[in-house]
Amino acid sequence: MKKLVLLAFIAFITTASYAQMTKENNYGIKNLRLEARVDFDCYSQHDSLYSGFSGRYLNFIIAGDLTENIYYAYRQRLNKVQNFNNWFDATDYLYIGWRITDNLSWTVGKEVVAMGGIEYDLAPIDVYFHSEFWNQFNCYRFGTNFEYTTKDKKNTFTFQFTNSPYDNSAFFSSLYNYSLHWRANYKHFGPVCSVNMYEYRKGAYQNVIALGTTFNFGPVIGYIDFTNRANGEQKDFFFSDFTTIGKIGYVFLKNKMHVYVKAGYDVNDSQPYTTPYDEVYDVCILPGTDIKFYGGGLEFFPLKDSKDLRIHAFFAVNDASDSMVDEAPITYQGNLGVTWKLNFIKK
């Protein structure tokens, strides 16, 4: 019954969207699509081998304009919806915005927490193997954004005020996030950087400096990330609790093929690993964490001048053997999958 209701809802939105297209203006739905990803995974730990198929993502996305100055965007992970009581738990973002001027806008609703870094900035459906911080951080919260874009459209600055990403209580806990975010678009580089204050206990903040940039030199593409996490009381503010990631790839066959290598490192030695949980500074990447990951893969886009169909494969290693928190064996992962997008409307 639950699935039938979801399908009926999508069918209704799709029908209504085509009606919008007949209007003699530019308002209405600008983007309406379903996207899905299915993978075959194979994991190896010591002498154990696990494998199988899985539906990794099923996303419903809609965005458009209500008026010349009012716009909206919505992304729902349908595969995560258990029932209508926790519908918003599976909502990535759902906000309405007001273009106050050509350069200034204001949004309110469920927002993506405004943190820098390219891996964090990517849609989850486009991330294959990742850092522990990416895996543990709760990045969607209700709140509000103010955005300012420069006249040349190359720089966007965002001030954000939302519930804290570490607020997991069933009731209001009065924990908040304050973020200042910068996104830019230059010829060879695309920086995405931020400074953030995440309240994890009342009056206690995790201070984050997240620096990332894409780079593009013809067929050579990639990105570099560095995220530093700190509490004002810890001894070493920098380089004791951080995540760093690097990726470099090569595009060829008329942009149909992309091969890459990627590696990253999560570490937190800001406190002893025996520190009681209610005294730790970083409740996301706990003291004693020391995890390395690395690997490589490829993407193939078989359709001409389109990325609506993608075939991917990768091999990755996750090494937590030096971690005091999780003394897990080294994990080897092989993966093969396909992603497709059904664009009902794309303007």
C-alpha positions in Angstrom: 0.0 0.0 0.0 2.8 2.3 0.9 4.5 1.9 -2.5 1.2 2.4 -4.3 0.7 5.7 -2.6 4.2 6.8 -3.5 3.7 5.9 -7.2 0.4 7.6 -7.3 2.0 10.7 -5.8 4.7 10.7 -8.5 2.2 10.2 -11.3 0.1 13.1 -10.0 3.1 15.4 -9.9 4.2 14.3 -13.4 0.8 15.0 -14.9 0.6 18.4 -13.2 4.0 19.3 -14.5 3.1 18.8 -18.1 0.1 21.1 -17.5 2.5 23.7 -16.2 4.4 23.6 -19.4 1.4 24.8 -21.4 1.4 28.1 -19.6 2.7 31.2 -21.4 5.4 32.0 -18.9 8.6 30.5 -17.6 7.1 29.5 -14.2 6.3 26.0 -13.1 8.5 22.9 -12.8 12.0 23.3 -14.3 13.4 19.9 -13.3 11.4 16.7 -12.6 13.2 13.3 -12.5 13.6 10.0 -11.0 17.1 8.6 -10.6 18.2 5.1 -9.5 21.4 3.2 -8.9 21.8 -0.6 -8.6 25.1 -2.2 -7.5 26.7 -5.6 -7.3 29.1 -5.6 -4.3 31.8 -8.0 -3.2 33.5 -7.6 0.2 36.5 -9.5 1.5 37.7 -9.6 5.1 40.3 -12.1 6.2 39.0 -15.4 4.8 35.4 -14.3 4.6 33.7 -13.2 1.3 30.3 -11.5 1.0 28.6 -10.5 -2.2 25.2 -9.6 -3.6 23.1 -7.1 -5.5 21.5 -4.1 -3.9 19.4 -1.1 -4.9 21.6 1.7 -3.5 19.5 4.8 -4.4 16.1 5.8 -5.7 15.7 9.5 -5.7 12.8 11.8 -6.7 13.8 15.3 -7.5 11.7 18.4 -8.4 12.6 22.0 -8.7 11.1 25.1 -10.3 9.7 28.6 -9.9 6.4 29.7 -8.4 6.8 33.3 -9.5 9.6 35.4 -11.0 11.2 35.7 -7.5 9.9 32.6 -5.6 11.6 29.2 -6.3 11.7 25.8 -4.7 13.6 22.5 -4.7 13.0 19.0 -3.3 14.9 15.7 -3.2 13.4 12.6 -1.6 15.2 9.2 -1.2 12.3 6.9 -1.8 14.3 3.8 -0.9 14.7 5.2 2.7 11.1 5.9 3.4 9.7 3.4 5.9 6.3 5.1 6.6 4.8 8.6 6.4 5.6 9.3 10.0 9.3 9.5 9.2 9.0 10.9 5.7 11.2 13.9 6.5 14.0 11.6 7.7 14.4 10.5 4.0 14.2 14.0 2.7 17.5 15.4 1.6 16.3 18.9 1.0 13.0 20.7 0.8 13.1 24.5 0.7 11.4 27.5 -0.8 13.5 30.6 -1.7 13.0 34.3 -2.4 15.2 36.2 -4.9 15.4 39.4 -3.0 17.6 41.0 -5.6 19.6 39.7 -8.6 22.4 39.0 -6.1 20.7 38.2 -2.8 18.4 35.3 -1.9 16.9 33.7 1.1 15.7 30.1 1.6 13.9 28.3 4.4 13.1 24.6 4.9 15.3 21.5 5.1 18.7 22.5 3.9 22.0 20.8 3.1 24.3 21.8 6.0 26.7 24.4 4.4 30.1 22.8 4.8 33.0 23.0 2.4 34.7 20.1 0.6 34.0 18.5 -2.7 33.3 14.9 -1.6 30.7 16.3 0.9 29.3 18.6 -1.9 28.6 15.7 -4.3 25.2 14.1 -4.5 25.4 10.7 -2.5 24.4 8.8 -5.7 27.7 10.0 -7.3 30.0 8.9 -4.4 31.3 5.3 -4.7 33.8 4.9 -1.8 34.3 7.5 0.8 35.8 8.8 4.0 34.4 7.8 7.4 33.5 11.5 8.1 31.3 11.5 4.9 29.7 8.3 6.1 28.9 9.5 9.7 28.0 13.2 9.3 24.3 14.0 9.3 24.2 16.6 6.6 20.5 17.6 6.2 18.8 19.9 8.7 15.9 22.3 8.9 16.8 26.0 9.0 17.5 29.0 6.8 20.1 30.3 4.3 21.1 33.8 3.1 23.1 33.8 -0.1 24.9 36.5 -1.9 26.2 36.0 -5.4 28.7 38.5 -7.0 27.7 40.3 -10.2 30.0 38.1 -12.3 28.3 35.0 -10.9 31.7 33.5 -10.0 31.4 33.7 -6.2 28.5 32.8 -3.9 28.6 33.4 -0.1 26.1 31.8 2.2 25.3 32.4 5.9 23.3 29.5 7.3 21.5 29.0 10.6 20.0 25.5 11.1 19.5 22.8 13.7 22.8 21.2 14.6 23.9 18.1 12.6 24.5 16.5 16.1 20.9 17.1 17.3 19.5 13.6 17.1 17.0 13.9 19.9 13.3 13.2 19.5 12.5 16.5 21.1 13.8 20.1 20.7 17.3 20.2 22.2 18.2 23.8 21.3 21.4 22.8 19.5 22.3 24.8 16.4 24.6 25.2 13.5 26.2 28.5 12.3 28.0 28.3 9.0 29.7 30.7 6.6 30.2 29.1 3.2 32.0 30.2 0.0 31.6 28.6 -3.5 33.4 29.8 -6.6 33.8 28.9 -10.2 37.0 29.9 -12.0 38.7 28.7 -15.2 40.6 25.8 -13.7 39.5 25.6 -10.1 36.1 25.4 -8.2 36.7 26.1 -4.5 34.1 25.1 -2.0 35.1 26.2 1.5 33.5 27.0 4.9 33.9 27.8 8.5 31.3 26.2 10.8 30.3 26.0 14.4 28.3 22.8 15.2 26.8 22.7 18.7 27.1 19.1 20.0 26.2 19.7 23.6 24.6 22.8 25.0 27.2 25.6 24.9 29.9 23.2 23.4 30.8 23.6 19.8 32.8 21.7 17.2 34.7 24.2 15.1 35.2 23.1 11.5 37.3 24.6 8.7 36.5 22.8 5.5 38.6 23.5 2.4 38.1 21.9 -0.9 38.5 22.6 -4.6 38.0 20.9 -7.9 40.6 21.2 -10.6 40.2 20.9 -14.4 43.1 20.9 -16.9 41.6 19.6 -20.1 41.1 15.9 -19.7 42.7 15.8 -16.3 40.1 16.4 -13.5 39.9 15.8 -9.8 39.6 17.4 -6.4 41.4 17.9 -3.0 39.7 18.2 0.4 41.0 19.1 3.9 38.6 19.3 6.8 39.9 20.3 10.3 37.7 19.7 13.4 38.5 21.2 16.8 37.1 22.2 20.1 38.5 25.4 21.7 39.6 23.4 24.8 41.8 20.8 23.0 45.5 21.2 23.0 46.2 21.2 19.2 43.6 23.1 17.2 45.0 22.0 13.9 46.0 18.6 12.5 44.9 16.4 15.4 41.3 15.7 14.3 40.9 15.9 10.5 40.0 14.3 7.2 41.9 14.7 4.0 40.9 13.3 0.5 42.4 13.5 -2.9 41.1 12.3 -6.3 42.5 12.6 -9.8 41.1 11.2 -13.0 41.3 11.3 -16.8 38.4 11.8 -19.3 38.6 10.4 -22.8 36.6 8.8 -25.6 34.8 12.2 -26.2 33.9 12.5 -22.5 32.3 9.0 -22.4 35.0 7.4 -20.2 36.4 8.5 -16.9 39.1 6.6 -15.0 40.4 7.8 -11.6 42.3 7.0 -8.4 41.3 8.3 -5.0 42.6 8.1 -1.4 41.7 9.6 2.0 42.5 9.6 5.7 40.4 10.1 8.8 42.2 10.6 12.1 41.3 11.9 15.6 44.1 11.8 18.2 42.9 15.0 20.0 42.0 13.0 23.1 42.7 9.5 24.4 40.4 6.8 22.9 39.3 5.9 26.5 37.7 9.4 27.0 34.1 9.0 28.1 31.6 9.7 25.4 30.0 12.7 27.3 33.4 14.3 27.4 34.7 13.9 23.8 35.1 16.9 21.6 34.2 15.1 18.3 31.1 13.0 18.5 31.2 12.1 14.8 34.8 10.8 14.4 35.7 9.5 17.9 39.1 9.8 19.6 41.3 6.9 18.5 40.1 6.8 14.9 42.8 6.1 12.3 41.3 5.0 9.0 42.8 5.0 5.6 41.0 4.3 2.3 42.2 4.1 -1.3 41.2 2.7 -4.6 40.4 3.4 -8.2 37.6 3.0 -10.7 36.0 4.0 -13.9 32.7 5.5 -15.2 31.3 4.9 -18.7 28.5 7.0 -20.3 27.2 5.1 -23.3 24.6 7.6 -24.5 25.8 10.3 -26.9 25.9 13.8 -25.4 24.2 12.6 -22.3 25.0 11.4 -18.7 21.6 10.0 -18.0 23.0 6.5 -18.2 26.2 5.5 -16.3 28.0 2.3 -15.8 30.6 2.3 -13.0 33.2 -0.1 -11.5 35.7 0.3 -8.7 38.0 -1.5 -6.3 38.7 0.0 -2.9 40.5 -0.8 0.3 39.4 0.4 3.8 42.1 0.0 6.4 41.0 0.6 10.0 43.7 -1.7 11.5 45.4 1.2 13.3 42.2 2.6 14.8 41.7 2.2 18.5 37.9 2.8 18.1 37.3 0.1 15.6 40.0 -2.5 15.3 38.4 -4.0 12.2 40.4 -6.0 9.6 41.3 -4.5 6.3 38.2 -4.6 4.0 38.5 -5.0 0.2 35.5 -4.0 -1.9 34.8 -4.7 -5.6 31.8 -3.0 -7.1 30.0 -2.9 -10.4 26.8 -0.8 -10.9 24.5 1.2 -13.2 22.9 4.5 -12.6 20.0 6.0 -14.7 18.0 9.2 -14.7 14.5 9.5 -16.0 14.0 13.1 -16.9 10.3 14.0 -17.2 11.1 17.7 -17.4 14.6 19.3 -17.9 14.7 22.9 -18.8 
